[in-house]
Amino acid sequence: MNEPAPTITGTDQGSKKRWIANMFTITRLLVILAITGLFIAAVIVITYGFVELFRIVVHVSGIGFMNEGAGKYLSVNMTEMIDLNLIGIVLVIMAIGLFQLFIKPDIRLPKWLDTPSLDALKERLLVVIVVLLPIIFLGFAATWSGGIDIAAIGFAIALVMIATGYILSIVGRFKNETKGPD
């Protein structure tokens, strides 16, 4: 026997709409938590970088700027400090990008900071990874005490940089192909 299909009543539709609205509210809160976490992490990393700078200055002042090991010490530790600050700045950029994408898309930002899509944000992260890896390797190379271990580290870092560069080139080509003629 053919029974008529059940119909959705007004109250059923209302509860579905409320459920969807609640889901979007929860999602937005999760994104706000992620953004807040990125900002807190940025503050911690940049503060630690500043503390490292203070520690470096105190150490070099103690051993003397004309000390034979001061140059090597400064190059290694300043490189690591730059690394920390760069990571902190990337965390800020990622937080601002997520804020623009998920919370307030019409926020006015400088063109270089404008984030039109999640893919653009991921692309920025990949570029930073390619920049950070040689800095990390430089820290290893400056403290290298001999042996073959530096080759393995260099090889691993080079592989990641090549793979990341390849991904970025594919993304760039795809963008150019989809852009079309001006």
N, C-alpha and C positions, 0 to 999 in steps of 0.2 A: 504494500500500500504506500502510496506517495504521501509523505507528510511534508507540509510546507517548511522551507528552510527557516531557521530561527532568525529573527530580526534583532538588530542591535537597538536597544532602547536609548533614549537620551541620557539616562544615568550611566549606562555602560560607556557611551562615547565620552561623557564628562570625566569618568574615572580614568579612561585611557589617556585623555589629554592631560589630566593632572599627573599621571604616572610619568608621561613623557616630559612634562615640565619639571618634575622633581628630578628626573634622570639628568636633564641638562644642568640643573642647579648643582647637583652633586658633582657632575663632571667639571663644571666651572670651579667649584671649590677645590677639587683635586689639582686643577691647573694652577690655581692661586697658591696652593701648598707647594707645588713644584717650583714656581717662580720665587716664592719666599725662601725656599731651601737653596736655590741657586744664588740669591742675593746674600744670604747668610754665609754660604760657602765662599763667595767672592770676598766678603769682608774678612773672613778668617784667613784666607790664602794671602790677600794683600797685606793684612796686618802682620802675618808671619813673615812675609817678604821684607817688610819694614824692620821688624825685629832682627832678621838676618842681616840687613844692611848695618844696623847698629852694632851687632856682634862682629861683623867683618871690620868695621872701623876701629872698634876697641882692640881687636886682635892685632891688626896691622900697626896700630899706634903702639901697642905693647912690644912687638918684635922690631919695629922700626921700618920705615918706608924704604930704606936703603938695604935692608936685609936681602940676602940672596934668594930666599924662598918666597919673598913677599909678592913678586910678580906672578908666580905660578898660583900661589894661594888666592890672590885677587882675581886672576882670570877664571879659575874654577868656581869660586864662590860667587862672584858677580854674575857669571853665566847662570848659575843656579837661581840667583835672586831674580834675574830677568825672566827666567822660566816661571817662577812663582807669580810674578806680576802679570805675565802674559796669560797664564792660566786664570788668574783672578779676573782679568779684563774680559776674557772669553766667557767666563761664567756670567758676568754682567750683560754682555751682548746677547747671550742665550736667553737670559731672563727677560730682557727687553723685547727680544724677538717673540718669545712665547706670549708675553703680555700683549703685544700688538696683534698676534695671530688669534688669540683666544679670548681676550678680555676687551680690548679697545682698538679695533682695527683702524679707526680714523685719527689716531694719535699722530701728531706732527713730529717727524724725526728727520735728521739729516739723511740725504739720499743714500749715503754709504751704510747707514744703520737701518734703513727701511727694510722690512721683511715681508715680501709679498706672499710667501708660501713656506710651508714646512720644509720643502725641498731646498729652498734658499738657505734656511737656517742650518740644515744638515750639511750643505755645501760649505758654509762658513766654517763649521766644525772640522770638516775634512781638511780644509786649507790650513787651519791652525795646527792640526796634527802633523801635516807635512812640514810646517815651520818648527814645531817643537822637537821633532825627532832628531834633526841634526844638532840642536842645542843639547839634547840629552847625550848624544854621542860625543859631542865635544867635551862634556863633563867627564865621561868615561876615558876619553883619549888623554885628557890633561892629567888624570890621576893614574894612568896606565903604568904598571911597573914591569912590563915585559911579559912575554908569553903569547900564546896563540889565542887566548880568550877574547882579546879585543877584535879579532877577525870575526868570530862568531857573533858578537854583539853588533858589529858593523854590518855584517851580512843580514842579520835579522831586521835591523832598522832599515837597511836599504830595500829589502823585500816589501816591508810595509809601506815605505815611501813610494815605491814603484807601483804597487797595487792601488794605493790611494790616488796617485797621479793619473793612473790609467782610468780609474772611475771618474775622476774630475774631467778628464779629456772627453770621455763618453758623454757626460752630462753637458759639457760645453758644446759638443757637436750636435747633440739632440736639441739644445736650445736654439742654435743657429739654424737648424733645419726647420724647426717649427715656427720660427719667427717670421719667415717668409720675406719677400722683397719689400724694401722700404717704400 
